[in-house]
């Protein structure tokens, strides 16, 4: 599913909007919720002075460019003596979609030499693609699998989503051919003849209203409720399509590029800033609107869960509003990239490594099998100057970053990358002895005591916990916010290659959503929480891409990917992880090494937990197991180790997203799904674009937007 992408990160308070619209001087730190104008009171000035004690004032990074000073050089010398040295303008941690988008923009549009350092042996992060081989007769056959998202909107037709906007901006959109299709299949209660339902969700106007909503709605008012809901959420959508990703930047100058789009900005905030930036709850439960139809509520929860790993009331209101608009508009389409999502990743890597718009070969590169051990800072800790990197062979690399660092690692990993005590103080709001011992992330899922993981049930999404003490503790503490951000659930994957002999692909759809216990759930209550569309391993996505693109598998075979996105609790794997063995380094290609997590306990748990995934595939291809050529099960431990996702998490809950990627250290910028707008390929593409723009001055960004507009790229 696509996430709604609009510039709400800058709308931290109505004071900020009023100040900026009156062209007052914004002087507060970019991560602050309090913004002070030139007409501020002495009380505000006192508050500002306190902030300045710990926060360097925000300045465009392009104004900070300088050779690494003597103190910095001395600080790095011990590492440098035993390390190879690389010099770049901007160093980026992580080659996920956010990092790649940032790197492609900086290299191509801003003429910056970029180095992206990725621990995995493949680029793309959670959206990478991978190949596996198998013997069929005397031949060795290669299959291509997508590891991540399988539904994308806004790439083949306007309005384009931020990913496609970035591809167009850096001139590699022609490298990806998008195949549009019109919907996906829904299967409820698979292989239960007395309960099973099969229907198609077709995008475009009136198909949903005149089809499943009319057929399954719990009461006659369901259609009226749906139409009213779309109407009351329209202000959240109106301006979104007109504000491009390239208009985004973090920090106190974030509004300046948006002055080009003031009418759209007014539309977005017409319901109030809190509504525009908050969860969908006020539209589900009141006071703005209340959805009463049971089936419609379940359907909205299912849509929301595919976006955020959480129910609708806890999913971004902007995201939900845009989905309700985008799926049901004239010309709506779902998109799949020919060749798989790996082609998108290849195009972005090309954007990073190609000549700049000035036709200069800068030497920008995406470096794989490179584990970032720490971010280096000058002795004062107020400027990022490079990275300490180690290869899977143990070779050390010192990366000197002249202009700054973008961190696209999960926000929970940021603290362990900071070794400089002065930098820790700045990022922790001035704490003398920064510590994470009392700052632990909340988990969206809770597992009942004594639950048997092999039985398949025993965990639920907990109500949002009250954490006022933690909120106060982290109010001016960026690392504290990162440490305590709520982690949504994890993934369970089943990738299979099947013999397609006598299988009529023309009768199948490219994607299905299988509700194992039905959209409504089976009524089971665990720890006071009833089952439903967001229940443990209830919603199973099944991607069947060979229906659209036969090149993903050799003739006579197909690939299928079934997964539970965000509904696999990590807790059920904790005991198994202690018993499992794995490759010694996540940079080692398991296809080459032949190593995997291996233990009888772990393998047995994978088989037990994958039963609903197999059932989902068999609801589409009944004899799938008999046709199997390859079957690969990926667990939350796989996500944690190979993608370096703490607890294998889907991402951060909306309530805990960082408002933007700015930090108290001006040339250290964050990107990824812990930064607004959060989870999803378009969302992280936007965060990457924002981070890239934050590495140059706002005037340079403005001029870049002029150039992009002149050639129709925005």
N, C-alpha and C positions, 0 to 999 in steps of 0.2 A: 504494500500500500504506500501511496505517496503521502508525505507530510505537508501540511500547509506551511508556506514559507512567507512570512511578512515581517517587516522591520519593527517588531515589538520589543526587541531587546533594549531599545533606547527609551522606551516609555516607562521608566522605573517609577516616576511619580508625576503627578499633575503639576507640581512645582517646576519640574524640569521643562515640561511642555510650555508652561506659561513664560518661563524665563527665556527659553530659546525663541519662542515666537515673538517676544518683545525685543529680541536681539540683545538681551542682556549678556554679560560676560560670564560664561560657564566656567567656574573655577574649582569646583569640587572634584575629587578624584573620580575617575570614570567608573569604578566599581561601587561607588557610594550611591545610596538611595536618596541622599539629600543633596540638592543642587542649589548653589548660591549665586545670585545675580549681582551685578554691580551695585544694586540698591539694597544689598543685604544689611541686616542689622548687626550690631556689634556682637550679639550672641552668636550669630552665624559665623562672624569672623573668628570668634574664639574657637568654635567647632572646627573651622577650617584650619586654624593654626595647629590644633591637636592632630588633625589628619596629616598635615605636612610633616609632623615629627616622624611619621613612619612611612609616608608615601612620597616617592619622588614625583614631581609634577609631570603630567602627561605632555610629551612633546612628540611630534612626528619623528619616526625613526630616521627618516632621511636627513633630519637636521642633526642627528647624533653621530653620523658616520665619522669614524676616526680609526686610526690604527690602534691595535691593542696596546695599552699603556704599560709602563714599566711594572706597575703593581700587578697588572693582569698577567704579564709575561712571567713574572716571578711566581705567581700563584700556579701557573700551568707547568712550570719547568720540571717538576718531579715526574709528572706524567709524560711530558714531552720527551724526556731523556730516553724512555723505553718505547716510544710510540712513533708510528708514521704520522705525518702531519698533512692535513688537507685544509685548504682555505676556501671559504665560500662567503657570499654576502649574507645569505640566510640559511640556517640549518633547520630542518624540519624533522621532528620525531614522529615516525609512523607513516607508512605508505597506504593507509586506508583512503577512502574516497575523499575525506576532508583534507588530508595531507597532500594528496595528489592534485586536488583542485587548487589548493593554495600554491603549490609548486609550479603548476602549469601557468597560472596567472602571473606569478612573480617572474618566471623565466621569459614567457612570451610577451607579456604586455608591459612589464616594468623593467626589463633588461637587467635582471638580477641573477647572479650565479647562485644556484640552489643545490643543496645536497639534502636528499631525503634518506633517512636511515631507518631500515625496517628489519626486525628480527626474524620474520618469517622468510621462507624461501620463495614466496610468491607475493606480489603486490596485490592490493585491493582490500586488505583487511577482511571484515566480515562479508564482503561482497566479492571475494576472489573466486576464480574458477580453477579447476584442477583436472588433470588427466589421470586415468588409470588404464592399465593394459590387462588383457586376459587372453588366454589361448582358446581359440575356436578352431577345432581341427588342427591343421598344421600351421595356421596363421596366428600371429600375434596382433591383436586388435586393440585400438585405442579408443577410449570413450572420454567425452568431456562432460564434466558435472559443474553445475553452479553450486556454490557453497551457501549462498545467502538468499536475499530477497528474490521473489519470482513474479511479483506484480508491480508494474511501474506505469504511471500515467504522466502525460504531459511531455512526451519526447517526440512523437511523430506529428503532432498538431499543436498549433498555438491555442491558448497561452502556454509557453514552454516552462517547464519546471527548472529550478536552479541548476540541476545537473546539465540539462541540455543547453541552458544559457551559458554555462562555463565552456562546454564543448564548442559552442558557436563562437564565443569570445576569443578563444585561443586558436580557432581555425582548424579544429580536428573533428568537427561534427560529421564531415563527409566520410570519416573512417568507420562510422557506426551506422549500419542500416537497421532502422526500426521496423518491426513487423507489427502492424496494428491488428487487434482483434476485439470482439465486441462484448465479452463477458466471461463468466466462469460458472462452472457447475456447482450446485449445492447438493450434498447428500447428508441426510440426517438418519441416525440410527442404522448404520450400514449393516446389511445382511440380517436384519430383523424384519421379516415379512409383514408382521402385524403393525410395525411402527415406522418402517422406512419411508422417507420422503425424498424425492428427487426433483429438483427444479433448477432453472437457470437464472442467474442474475445477469440481465442484459443492461449495459450502460446506455445512456441516452435518455431523452425526455419521454416520460409516460410509461416506459416499460416496467419499471418497478411498481409504480402506482397502480397500473391496470393489471399487473400480474400478481406477484407474491404478496404484496401488501393487501390487495383486495381478497386474495385467496386465504391468507393465514391471519390477517389482522383479528385481534381478539374482540373488537367491537366496531360498530358502524362509524365511529368517529376517528378511526385510525388514519384514513386518508386526509381528513381535515387537520388532524394533529401534525401529520408529516408536512403538509404544505405550509401550515402556520410556522412550524419549526424552521423550515427553510427561509421563510420570509423574515422572521425575527433575527436570524443569524446572518442575513444578507450583508448588513453593514461591516461584518468582520471580513467579508470576501471582496467587497466592491473594488477596493483599491489594490488588492494583493497582486492581481495580474499585471498591474502597470508599474510596479516598483521592482526593478531588476536586482538580482543578487549582487551585481557590481556596484550598486549604490550603498552597500552595507560596509560599515567599518566599526571597530570597537572603540569604546572610550568617550571622552568628553566632546570630541569633534564629530560624533556619529550623526548628528542631525544635519550637518552642513550639506552633504551630497543629497539628502532627502528634501532639501529646499526646492529641488527640481520637481518634486512630486507632492506638493502641499495639498492639493485637493484630495488626492488618494489618502494621504495621511489623516486628513480630517474625517474622511469616511470611516477609516479603520477605528478611530477612537471615539466615534459618535456615541457608543454605548458606555463609554467610560474606560479609563486605562486599565483598571483592575479586571474588568470583564474581558477586554481585548487580550490581556496577557495571562489570564487565569484559566482554570479548568472549566469543563463543560457542565459541571454540576448545576449552576444557576439556570441552565436551559433544560436540564433533565428533571430537576426537583423543585424549581422555583428559586427566586421570585420572578425571574424574567420569563420563564415558561415552564410548564410541567407536562411531561409525557406520561400519560396514564395507561395507554394501551400496552398490555403485557408483551405481546409479540413484537411490537415496534421497539420497546425498551430492550428486549433481548437482542434484536437485530442491531440496534445502535451500539450495544455493548460488544457485539461481535466485531463490528467495524472498528470500534475504538481499540479493541484488544490487538487487532492486526497492526494498528498504528503505534501503540505505546506499551503493550503488554499489561495494560490496566483497563478497568471498566470505563465506560463513557464519562461518568461523573468525575473521574480523575484523569481524563485525557484533555489535552489542550483544546480549549473552545475554538481557537482559530483553526486547528487541524480538522476538527469535526465539521466546522462550518464549510471549510473548503471541500472536503470530501462530499458533503451533501450537495454542494454546487457542482463540482467537477464531474461526478459520476452521472449526473442527471441532466447535463446541459446538452444543447444541440452540438453535434460533432464530437461527443465524448468517445474516447477509445482507450483501451489498455494497450501497452506496448511491450514488445520483447525484442532484444537486440539479436540480430542474426549472428550465429556463432556463439551465443551465450554472453553472460555478463563479463566474461573475460575480455571481450572485444572493447567494452567500455573502459576497462582498466588499461588495456593496451593503448587506447587513444589518449588517455590522460597521461600515461607514461611518456608517450610521444610529445605531448604538450610540454612536459617538464624538460625533455632532452633536446627538443628541436631548436633551431635558430630563433633568436628573438625577433620582434617586429622590426627591429633595426637591422635585421639580417646579420646578426652577430652570433657566432658560435661561442657561447659562454662557458660550456663545459658542465652545465647542470646535469645531475645524474640521480637516478633512484638506485640506492645501494641496498641489496638484499643480504640476508644473513649477517646483519650488523645490529648487534644489541647495544642500545644506549644505556650506559651505566650511570651517567650523571650529566646534569647541565652545569657548565662552568660559569662563574661570575667573576667580576673584578673584586678586589679585596674589600670594597665597601658593600658589595652584595647588591648594588642598585643597577647593574647592567649585565645582561647575559652576553657572554663572549665566546661560547662554544660548547662542544659536547665531548665527553669521554666515551668512546665506542670500542667494543671488542667484537672481533669476528668469531665464528664458531670454532675456528682453529686456535683461538686464544691470542691472536695478534691484536695489539692495541693501536687505536687510531685516535689522534687528537684532531678534532675538527675546530678550526678557528672561524667563528662567525663574525664578520665585520659589522653587520647591521642588526642582527638579532636572531632569536630562536622562536619557532612556532612549535608548540607541543600538542600533537594530535593523539597522544596516549590517553587512555581512560583517566578521568579526573581523580579516581582513587589511587592512581599510580604516581601522581605528581610529587607527593611528599618524598617518596624514596629516591626521586631523581635529584633532590636538592640536598647537597652536602655542605654548602657554604652557610655558616651560622648567621651571618648578617642578612643573607637572602631569605633564610628561614624566618627571621624576625619580621622582615618587611612583608612577607607573604602570610605571616601569622598575626598580623595586626599589632606587632610590637612586643609580643610575648618575649620575656627574657630567656626562658628555657622552653622553646616550642616542643610540644610533645603530642603524639597521637594516641597515647595510652588510654585516654578517657573519651576519645572521639572515634566511635566505630559506626560504620554505615548501618542503617536500618535495612531489613530485608522485606521485600513486598510479600514474600511467601512465608508461611509458618507451617511446620510439620508437627502433627500430633505426636505426643509421646507414645512410644511403642508401636508406631505405624510401621508396617512391613513394606518396604519399597518395592519388593517383587510382586506385591499384590496389586500395584498400580494406582492406589488411592491412599490418601492420608494427609494431603496438604491443601491449603486454601490461601487466597490472597487476604491478608489481614487488613482490617480497617486502618486508615492512615493514623499512625500513632501521634499522640500529643508529645511534643518535645520542646516546650517553651524554654527550659533551662539550656538545652543545646542551642536553640536559636539565638538566645542571648549571648552564649559563649562564642558563637561564630559570627556575630553581627559584623565585625570588622576583620574577620579572620578568613582569608580566602582558602588557605589550606584546611582550616576547620570545616568550611563549607564542603570542600571536596571530599574530605574524609567521611563526613556524616551523610552525604547524599544517599537517598534511598536507592537500593539496587533492585531493579525488576528481575523477574525470573530468567531462566536460561533456556537452552535449546536441546532438543533431541532430534537427530537427523537419521534418515535412512535413504541412502543413495543406492539405486539398483540399476543394473543394465540387464535388459530382458531380450530374449529371442522373440522377434516379432512375427514369426512365421504364422500365416493365416490370421493375423491380427489386422482388422480394418481400422486404420488410424483416422480415416475420414469420419468415422462415427464417434470419435472421442473428442473431448475438448482439451485445450492447452493447459487449463488450470481447473482445479477443484478445491473447494473447501468442504471437508468432511467433518461433521459434528458427530463425534463418536457416540455421545449420549443425547443427541438432539440439541437444537438451539436452546431449549429450555432447561437442559440438564435432567438428571434423573431424580431430583428431589432430595438427595442425600444431604444431610447437614453435618458439617465437621467444624468443631469449635465455634458453633453458632453461626457459621457462614454456609448458606445454601448453594448447592451446585447450580451451574448455569453456563452460559457461553464462554466465560472466562475460567471455567473449572480446569483442574489438573488434567492435561493431555486430552481435553475434550475437542478443542479445535485443532484439526490437522490439515495443513496446507499440502496439496499434492500438485507439483509442477510436472507437466507432461509436455515438455517443449518440442519434442520431435514432431508433434502435430503441426507446428509452425515451421520448424527448421529441421529437415532430415539430415543435415550435415553434422549434427552433434553426435551421431553414432553411425557406425558402418552400416551398409545396406543389410537389411534383414534384422536389425536390432534397434532398440530404443533405450533412452535413459529416462528414469523417473526419480524425482526427489520428493520425499515426504518428510515433513518436519512439524514439530510443535514449537511455534515461535513464542517464547516468553512464558510458556505454561509448564516448564519442567523445573521443579524446585531443585536448587543446588544441594540442599541439606541431605537429600536421600542418597547422595553420592559420596558423602564425607567418609564413611567407613570404608567404602570401596577404594577411595583414593589412597588410603594408607596401605592397601594390599596390592595396589597396582604398580607395575614397573613400566617405564617408558623410555623413549629416546633421551639421551643425556642432555640434549640441547634442542630447543625448539627450532633452531635454524637448520637442522638436519632434515633433508627430504625423506619422509618415511617410505616413499616409493623406491628410493635408492637404498636406504639403509635396511629396509625390511622390518624395522622395529615399530612396535605399537605399544600402547598400554596393554599389558598382558598379566592376567591372573585369572584363576578359575572363578573367583568371586566377582570380579569386574565383568568378565565375559558373560557370566550367568545373569548379572543385573542388566547388562545391555540387552540381552535377548528378552528378558522379562519386560523391561520398560518399552521395548519396541513393538510389542504386540499390537497396540492401537494403530501404529504406523503401518504395519503389515495389513491390518484389517482395512485401513483406508485405501491402500493400493488395490487390495483384492476386491473392494467394492466397485472398482473401475475395470480391473483386469482379473477376473476370478482365479485364473490359474497362474498368477504371477510367480509364485514360488517354484512351480515346475519349469517356468521359462527363465529362471534367474541364471545369469552368467556371472555377475558380480553383485555382492551385497555388502555395503559398508555402513556401519552404525557409528555415528558420532555423538558423543555425550557432552555434558557440561564440562567435564574434565578436559575434553578435547579443545573446547573453546578457551578454557582457562590457560592451558599450556601453549597451544600453538598460536592462538590469536592474542594471548596475554590479556584476556578479559578477566578481571578479578571476579571470582565465583561464576565465571562464564556468563555474566549478566548481559541481558538485552540492552540495557542502558539505564539512565537515571530517570526517576519519576519527575513529572513536570514541576511539582512543587519545589524541587531541589535543583533545577537547572540553573546554571550560572547565567545571569542576564546577558552577558556578552563575553568575549574572550579576553578582555583587558585584565591586567594584573597590576599590583603596585610597582612592579618593575616594568618601565615603559616599553622596553624592547623584548619582553617575554609575553607572547600572546598564545592563548589557548584556542583549540578547535576540537570538533568532534561531538559525539552525542551527549556529552555532559554539559554542553553549551547550548543556549537557546538557538534554534527551535527544537533541538533534541534528536530523537530517534528517527532513522529513515535515511535513505540515500539522498533525496533532495535536501533534507534538513542538514546533513553533514556537508553536502556540497556548498550550501549557503554559508555555513560556519567557516569553511575553508576559504571561500571568497572574501568574507569579512576579515579573516586573519591576514590574508594577503594584502588587502587594502590598508590594513593597519600598519603594515611595514613600510608604507610610503606616506609622504605628506598628502594632506587633503587636496591641495591644489593639483598635484600630480594625478590623484585619483579622478578629480573633476575633468582634467584634460583627457584622461584615458576614456572616460565616459563619453566625452564629446566625439572622440575618434570612433568609438564603438557605435555610437548613434549614427554617425555619418555613413558608415558602411552597413547599417541595418542589423547589427549584431545585438543591439538592445532597443 
